Amino acid sequence: MKVKATSIDIAHLAGVSQATVSRALRGSPLVNEETRRRIQAAAEQLNYKLDKNASNLRRMHSGTLALLLFEDPTADESHINPFFLSMLGSITRACAQRGYDLLISFQQFSHDWHADFADSNKADGIILLGYGDYLTHRDKLEKLVAQRTCFVRWGAVLPDQPGVSIGCDNFRGGQAVAGHLLERGCRRIAFLGDASSHYPEFFGRYRGYVDALEQAGVAIDPALQENAESTEHSGYEAMRSLIAREVGFDAVFAASDLIAIGAMRALGDHGLRVPQDVALAGFDDIATASFVNPPLTTVLQDTRQAGEVLVESLLGLIRGEAVESEVLPVKLMVRGSSLR
């Protein structure tokens, strides 16, 4: 009786390891095209029959994309920034329109998520939302690139970043907010948010704020910048700290709406009225921004467009196309919190 060929036989004939054959059979991006062709030729020579659930060796797609959400500190137990919830809806819609299923996975940053998805057949590619400290996150992005994983991320577009990023124009958004506050007569404009390379989106907004002030001839006072994470609690504590330092300010630009909402509460607790005593603006235009009292001036990031571009960019990578990072436009939404 003729013995059926195995993956070990293919590995011997192709001059590769059995693990490499296994990866090729599953369509792993870790296997380069030349090796994949050699394994295919060996499989055909040995009359090796693929499992009926496997695709051909040249191309294997699951018809599924993976969306990895990373934990954020939140007031509730969701650990999901509400901005990403609207992004989730647009990504799901964009996948459905293109005939793809979406696998959603919630990840703790401490977990080895880059290894979990790089060498599996769970999905053809990955969309990354949220990441905390970028300098820590970058190392895992570099590993994804080295493993030839198809992925795109929502975040700041940086000149030396690993992989493809889609993000909003943080710099122009920061310019727009600071310019608006200057037009309302404000001159002592505080900035709440981490202004460093660890958080490049916040840093881009800060640089836009600095540029607008400098163009208006307003001196930059480092004492008006207070670090804050994107939570209401962090915004509240940053605002309390700024008030306690008695540096004097007539406006606040918060790097996110969550920070702004927390800051609004702290201002009220200290007897300061928004906008009569302090003009206030945020960034993101989350759902609750227009429902706080007074409604929050903020910067709109178009999550519908973002979802479309993220999905289409990822599918381009899966198809082997050259895909560039992209910066999406933003829009200033002027509401009562800054109209003094």
ROKOLBA-360416 format. One record per residue: z, y, x of N, C-alpha, C, O in turn; residue in one letter. Coordinates in steps of 0.02 Angstrom, whole numbers, plus 50000, padded with zeros to 5 digits. Atoms other than C-alpha are relative to their C-alpha. Last residue first. Example, Ala and Ser with C-alpha at 12.3 -4.5 7.8 and 13.67 -1.06 7.14 Angstrom:
BEGIN
499974994149958503574994750684500375005549961500455011049986S;500004994150045503904977550615500005006050045500335005950097A;
END
This chain:
BEGIN
499424995450000513305419849153499845006349962500265010849957R;500244993750029512005406649111500585004849990500895004949937L;500164995349946512455392549232499795006849974499635011250013S;499495000049948513365380249117499875005050056500315006550096S;499484995050004512285385048968500495000550058500795005750067G;499595000450060510705375849012500605004750007500645008650054R;499504994650005509265377349136500364999549933500054999649880V;499834999650071508345361049171500585005049993501155003450008M;499364996850015507515362349342500095000649925499665003249890L;500044994250045506085349949361500705002749987501154998949969K;499404999250042505755337049496499925006349958499465010349968V;499764993250015504175330749582500625000049956500764995049922P;500174998050068504005313049652500285007049986500825008850011L;499504995250024503975309249839499785002549932499225005249925V;500234994550044502985293649885500605004249978501135001649960E;499434997250035503085280250020499775006249961499275009449979S;499634994749967501395273050062500615001949959500615001349897E;499634995950048500635256450010500425005150039500785003350086V;499614995049962499275247350108500335004749949499995008049910A;500294993449992498745232749998500445004450044501045003250051E;500204999049931499265214650021499685006850014499355007650065G;500725001349995499305210549835499745001050071499154999750084R;500105007250013501195209149844499264998250007499094992750030I;499785003749940501255226349925499894992649991499664989250038L;500484998849947500225233549783500174996450064499744993650097G;500565004550014501355225149656499445001050052499104996250070L;499805006749981502835233949737499434995049989499304990750031L;499985000349927501975250849728500184993050024499884990450072S;500685000249976501525248049545499974999650076499544996250104E;500315006550017503315243449501499304999650029499124994550058V;499655005449965504115258149592499654993249988499534989550036L;500214999749929502795270449530500344994450040500024991450083V;500715001749994503015265649347499804999550074499474994850094E;500075007150013504915265749358499284997650008499164992350036G;499725003649943504905282949441499934992549990499744988950037A;500504999949947503735290049308500254995950060499864992350091Q;500575003850025504945284549172499454999750053499184994350067R;499885007149989506445290249274499424995749974499304990350000T;500375003550053505805308149287500054992550011499684989650051D;500405005049965507155316149394499674995749946500024992749905Q;500265006150031507745331649302499614995850050499154998350082L;500685001449978508785344249397499784993349971500114988249981V;500095005549953510345351349314499274999350021498855003450000T;500614998649963511105364949206499924994750054500404993250090T;500054999349927512475356549108499305001650024498824998150008L;500525004549974512815359448924499845001650073499845007450093P;500684998450022514435369548901499494994950028499634991550077P;499914993250024515255358648846500275004550055500845003850077N;499364997249980514555341548891500035007349976499525010049954V;499505000650052513115334848785500695002450021501145003049979F;500134995050052511595340248888500534999849945500505003949899S;500024993249972512215331349045499915005349946500205010749951A;499444996050024512735315548950499975007350023500375011450000T;499994999150073511035307148965500555004649976500455008449929A;499805006150035510875309749153500105001649926500115007449907I;500114999550072509935325249211500144993349966499714990549932D;500185006550028509935320149395499785000449928499324996849907D;500645002949978510725335349485499944993049970500414989149977F;499995006749972512145347049441499314997850022498885001850037G;500625003950008512415365449405500084993250033500474992550081A;499995007049977513935376549377499334996749987499034997649934L;500615003450022514225395249359499974993150031500214992150087A;500375003949950516045400149386499394996949968499444993249920V;499684999149935517065413349294499614996650056499554999350111D;499774993149994516015415549136500315001550068500175006750098Q;500234996949938515025399249158500305006850014500125009950065P;500715001149983516135389249147499595002349940499704999849885V;500495001350053517905395849131499304999250029499105002750076R;500634996749984519255394349264499484997949949499384992049935L;500084993850038521025390449202499365003850016499315009750000G;499734994449960521415377749337499875006749966499935012049998H;499295001349988521225362749220500335005650039500935006550036D;499634998750062519565370049162500754999150009501145003149983G;500024992750010518905370649341500405001849937500795006649938L;499524997049954519475352749368500025007549992500565010549994A;499335001550024518555346749212500535003350044501025006050019R;499904996050060516955355549263500704999049972501035003749951M;499834993249978517095347849437500145004549940500595008849944A;499315000149974517145330349361500235006950022500815008750010G;499575001050059515585334249259500734999650021501175002349986I;499954993750038514735341549413500464999449940500855003949926A;499574995549961515105326249520500115006449961500675009049958I;499335002750005514375315149384500505004350038501055005550015L;499704998150064512865326649370500714997349993501155000749966D;500195004550054512475324449555500345002549936500825006349939S;500575004149979512455335249712499804994849949499284991649957A;499775006849989513575348249628499404995550013498894996149979A;500575004650004513035366349649500274993150017500444991950075F;499955006749969514535377349612499354996349987499124995749931V;500455005150027514575396049576500114993550037500364993450094A;500194998050068515705411249597499514995149968499304996049911D;500695001950017516675405849751499865002249929500315002849888F;500344995350043518265410849844499284997949987498894997350034G;500554997149962518925401049993499605005149958499225009049987V;500064992850016520605397949911499455003450041499555008950068E;500124996749936520845380949996499885007549992499855011250042R;499374999649962521665374349838499905003750066500365006850091A;499584994850030520105378349735500635001050041500855006750052I;500324993649987519005368349854500425005849972500505010950004L;499924998349930520205353749852499715006850016500015010850053S;499294998249989520295353649663500125002150072500485006950084R;499904993450029518395353849655500715002450008500835008250024M;500334995249955518265339249775500095007149974500205011750013A;499574999049940519565329649673499695004950049500055008950080E;499374996850020518625332149509500435001650061500695007150069Y;500154993050013516945328049587500625004049981500705009750001G;500114996849935517665312049660499835007449991500065011650030S;499364999349965518375307249490499925003650067500315008050084H;499634994550030516735310849400500655001250037500845006950050E;499575002150056515805299649522500355006249972500425011250006T;500294998850066514355302249643500424996749945500204992049913S;500445005450020515365303649803499775001349928500025005849895E;499865003550062516055320349860499514994449991498924995150008A;500285006750010516165330550019500214997049933500774998149910N;499465005050007516585349050004499684993349987499274992649941E;500265006750010515455363250063500584995049999501014995150044Q;500205000950069516025381150036499704993149986499494991749930L;499395001250040516995381750200499844998749927500274996349889A;499835007150001515345379750292500614998349958500684992649935P;499305000749984514875397550239500184992649996500224989849941D;499745006750016513005400250246500724999550023500865000450082I;499725004049945512575418750247500274993349975500564992949921A;499295001550012511505425350105500254995450054499964990150067V;499584996149955509865433450159500744999049989501145003350009G;499724994350037508925427050007500445004450043500715009450020A;500564995850020507845415750116500235006149962499905011349964Q;500254996549941509435409250197499425004649982499385010250008E;499524994749982510205405150028499755004050060499805010250061L;500044994750051508645395949970500475005750017500305011550009A;500634996349992508535385950133499955005849950499745011349969D;499944995749941510375381050126499375004350008499425010350023V;499514994750016510185374449948500075004950058500075011050048Y;500354995450045508635364649998500435005849979500195011549975G;500464996149959509595357450146499585004749957499425010349979R;499624995049963511005352350029499535004350042499615010450045Y;499814994850049509815343549911500395005650034500305011550018R;500604996350017509065334050057500145005649951499865011049958G;500144995649943510815329550118499365004149987499335010050005F;499564994250005511255322749945499855005050056499855011150045F;500204996550061509735311449954500435006249990500175011649976E;500584995649991510065307350138499765003549937499475008949941P;500224999550069511835300750112499405004749997499465010449977Y;499755006050034512395294550284499774999849927499684994449899H;500525005250000511255307750361500244993549969499834989149955S;500105003249935512525321050311499464994749993499244993149938S;500594996849970512925333450173499894997250070499985000750120A;500055001549928514105323150066499355002850028498815001150005D;500395006049985514255331749897499964999150076499995004050113G;499585005950002514965347549817499574993850010499134992449969L;500395006250006514085363649868500484994150003500864993450051F;499725005949968514905380549838499534994049990499164993849941A;500195006250035513905396149796500264994050040500054992850096I;499545004849968514705412749845499914993349964500294991549920R;500084999449927513245424349805500464995250038500314993450095R;499505003649961512945422249618499855000850075499285000650096C;499544995449967511915435649531500544996750041500975000150067G;499484998250048511025424549404500545004450031501045005949999R;500294995650050509495424749517500515002249947500445007549918E;500084993449968510565417349656499715005149951499935010849949L;499334997149997511075403149540499985006850033500355011450013L;499804998050068509235399649501500685003450000500775008549968H;500394994250018508755399649685500185002649931500245008749920G;499714994349965510185387749725499635006449983499945011749974A;499324998750026509615375549590500295006350033500535010849999V;500054997550068507765376849634500685001849971500765007049939A;500254993249998508035375049821500015003149930500225008849921Q;499464995949975509085359549794499815007350004500225011749988G;499504999850053507715352049686500595004350020500845008349981G;500224994950048506445356949817500475000549941500575005949913R;499994993449968507415347249949499805005549950500165010549944F;499314997449997507775332349837500035007050029500435011150006N;500014994649951505945329449797500685003450001500785008649970D;500174993450026506185312949707500025005150056500265003750111C;499434995650014506095295849785499785006649972499195008249973G;500224995350052504995280749814500615004349983501155001649969I;499524996750044505315271549976499655004449950499155007749966S;500274994950045504245258950068500555002749956500944998949926V;500295001650065504855248850217499775006149961499705011549988G;500315006650006506045253650356499714999149930500055000649880P;499665004950041506325272550368499654993250002499054992950012Q;499945006049959505715283150514500314994249961500604989749991D;500565001449955505025298350422500044993450037499524990550053P;499834997849932506245297850276499454998050048499114992950037L;500585001849959505865296850089500115003150069500105009250077V;500314994749961507565297750003499424997250041499474991750070A;499574996349954507935283649883499605005350037499005006250025G;499954993250024507245270949761500495003650046501065001550054W;499344997650018506775255549859499955007049971499505010849988R;500004992750003505225245049879500705002149980501064998349947V;499474996350035505125226949933499855007449999499515010050044F;500294994450037503895213449990500575003549962500895000549918C;499864999950071504825202750116499685006149968499715011649995T;500624998950037504005200950285500104999449924499674997049888R;500135006250036505585193750362499385000449956499214995749920Q;500135005249951505605207750491499834993349966499454989349994A;500664998749969505425220550351499834994550049499264992050049V;500505001650051506875212750255499305001150027498844997150014L;500055007450002507905212950415499494997949947499124993149958K;500395002049942507535231550437499924992450002499394989950023E;500704998450015508145234750260499554997750058499014995050047L;500245005350043509755225550303499285001349979498894996549970K;500055006149961510065237150451499734994349958499324990349983D;500635000249962509675252450346499914993550038499354990950042R;500525003550039511085249350222499374998850041499024993850031H;499795007050005512435254350346499464995849967499334990249989T;500015002449931511535270550391500244992750004500014988950047L;500685001949978511135273350207500004997050070499634992350083Y;500134996949935512955273150151499344997650028499264991750042D;499424997349965512935268149967499805003550065499345007650065G;499885003249936511415257649919500605002850038500765000250091Y;499324998749979510775260949745500154996650066499944990950076G;499714993950029509225253149670500725000750023501124996250014L;499304998649983508175240549766500215006649970499885011749979L;499864992850008506565233349694500745001150012501154997649982I;499344997450017506135216049762499965007649992499645011050032I;499824994049964504555205549773500645002949971500875000849919G;500534998349953503755189249720500175006150042499895007050096D;500414994350020505345182849640499485001450054499564999550112A;499744996950060506525168049642499545005449974499475006249913K;500564999050047505455158349764500255003049935499955002149882N;499935003750062506675159749907499395001349957498985005749972S;500295006749989506725165150088500104995749938500374990249941D;500584999949955506955183950075499664993250005499054992950011A;500634999150034508055183849920499394999450045498834998450021F;500045003850062509705176849981499315000449968499074995549940D;500175007049984509455183050159499904996049936499484991549933A;500664999949969509375201550107499784992850018499184991350014H;500545000250049510805198749985499314999850031498854997050002W;500605000749958512075194050118499384999649957499014994749959D;500335006550002513525200750016499365000050040499065005250053H;499745004349947514525215950071499664993250002499694989750052S;500334998549937513415227249966500234995550056499854994150103F;499514996549959513975218749808499705001150069499414996550097Q;499815002149933512435214349709500585004250027500595010350018Q;499514995149978512005214649524500294997750067500554992150071F;499425002949966510425204749491500455005650024500215010450055S;499534994749982509025208449369500634996850029500924992249999I;499355003249986507545196549363500485005450025500365008550077L;499554996449955506065205349283500664996450005501004995349955L;499305000450019504615195749208500415003850051500205004750108D;499505002949955502865201849246500684999649966500865004049927Y;499955007250007501385204249129500494996750046500444990750059G;500425003349950500925221649187500074992449999499814989050044R;500694997750009501565230749034499524996550048498924996150034Q;500285003250060503145220249041499275001949989498874997749969A;500135007149985503485225749219499674996549941499194992849950C;500585000249955503275244249175499834992850018499244991050023A;500604998650039504465242449027499384999350043498884996450021R;500105005850044505815234049132499355000949960498964996349952T;500255005449958505625247549266499854993849957499334990549967I;500694998449983505795261449136499694994550043499094993050037S;500425000550058507365253749060499265001250017498834997649992G;500065007050017508175251049229499534999049940499114994549940L;500515002749955507845269049279499874992749984499304990449986M;500644997750027508825274549126499424997650043498884996250017S;500105003550064510275263649183499345002149967498984998049940L;500405006049990510065269749363499904996049935499454991949931F;500694998049986510645287249317499564993950006498984994049984F;500384999550063512185279449237499285002350011498855000949969P;500134993050012512785274249412499585000749937499054997549933N;500704998150000513275255949396499945007449984500175009649931I;500214999149931515005249649444499255001650006498945000350057H;500715001949994515195244149263499765000150072499344996050091S;500085005949957517095243649266499284998050010499144992650036E;499915006250037517365261349203499914994150048499934994950109D;499374999350037517655276949307500154993849958500734992049949A;500074996850065516305271449429500685000349965501144996649982T;499354998750031516185266949614499915003849934499575008949933P;499794993249987514425260549642500715000749973500894997349925D;499404997350032513855242549655500135007150022500035008950081E;499425000449955512075238749705500595003749970500525008949937F;499574994150010510715234649580500624999250044500934993950045L;499325000749974509405222149639500365006649992500175011750022L;499704993449996507835221349532500734999050022501134996149985L;499274999649999506835205549562500225007350006499955011050047A;499764995249951505005203749510500765000249995501044999249941L;499354996850011504345188249423500145005050056500005003650114T;500094995750058502605180849403500645003749982500725006149926G;499565002250054503165167049521499885003949936500105001849883S;499634994750032501715169449640500424997249943500204992749908H;499515002850046500955157449765500425005649972500775008950009M;499694994750039499365161049860500484996949949500294992549910R;500254993449981498495151449995500385005549965500505010849994R;499704997849938499565135949977499765006950022500105010350059L;500355002349941499145133349795500295003250062500665008050058N;500674997149999500465135849662499644997550062499924993550100S;500154995749942501945124349640499305002849994498864999649964A;499704993550011502545117849472499865004850058500045010750054N;500374996550052501335103049477500285007049987499935011249959K;499655000650063502065097549644499655004249948499385009549964D;499474995350015500755097849779500344998349934500044995249890L;500014997450068499785082349827500605004649989501175002750000K;499324998650026499485079050012499955003349932499585008149923Y;500055001050073497765071850047500685000849967500864997049922N;499565005650017498235070650232499994998449925500344993949901L;500215005749960496755081550282500414993849982500144988249982Q;500625002650028497125093450138499764993850037499514989050007E;499855003050065498925095550192499384996949969499414991549940A;499665006449987498405098450373500154996349934500074990349930A;500505004749973497145111650320500314993250012500004988149998A;500445002050055498455120250211499484994850024499364989849990Q;499625004850040499705120150354499574997549941499584991749924I;499965006249961498435128350468500374994649961500194988749964R;500665003350002498015141250335500014993450038499714988550016R;500105002650067499865145650312499344996249994499314990949963R;499615006250005500085147250500499914996849931499864990749925T;500315004949955498675159950508500364993349995500044988149991E;500595002750032499335169250353499664994650044499414989750018E;500594995849993501085171850419499374996349977499384990249968N;500545003749967502535162150345499385004450005499135006949955V;499835001049929504095172650309499444996550038499424996850100L;500334995049958503275178850148500184999350074499895002750116P;499554995149968503815162350067499615005050042499155003050079S;500314993349999502475154049959500445005350032500365011250015G;499674995850050503555138949914499705007049998499895011149956R;500105003150065502385126950003500315004249944500075004149887L;500704998850020502335138650152499874997149931499515000249891A;500084993050018504235138850162499295001449975499195005049926R;499654999050064504305119950157499935007249976499815008449917S;500415003050052502995118650294500315001249931499965002949883V;500574995550009503995130850400499534997449947499275001349906T;499774994150037505575120650372499445004949987499405007949933A;499995001950071504645104850426500225005949957499985006849902Q;499405003550023504285113350591499944998249926499545001049889S;499474995350021502545117450652500604995949978500584989849977V;499654997449941501175108450748500535005249983500645009850021G;500124992849993500015106750598500355003050060500215008750079A;500714998849992499915087750612499855007450012499415009150051L;500235003149937501775085350642499275001750013499085003450069H;499714996249945502265097650503499764997450068499595001350112A;500374993649996501065089550380500255004050059499855006950096I;500675001649973501815072350417499595006450008499245007250058D;499905001549928503575079250393499334998450033499205000550089I;500004993649965503025087150228500124999150075499915003250116S;499414995850013502615069750168499935006650038499475007550077T;499844995149948501045059250152500595004349979500695005749919A;500134993050019501095044750029500215004750055500765003950083K;499394995950002501055027550110499815007249985499355010050015V;500064993849961499525017150064500635004249991500855005549935K;500004994050042500005000050000500005006250044500375006750093M;
END
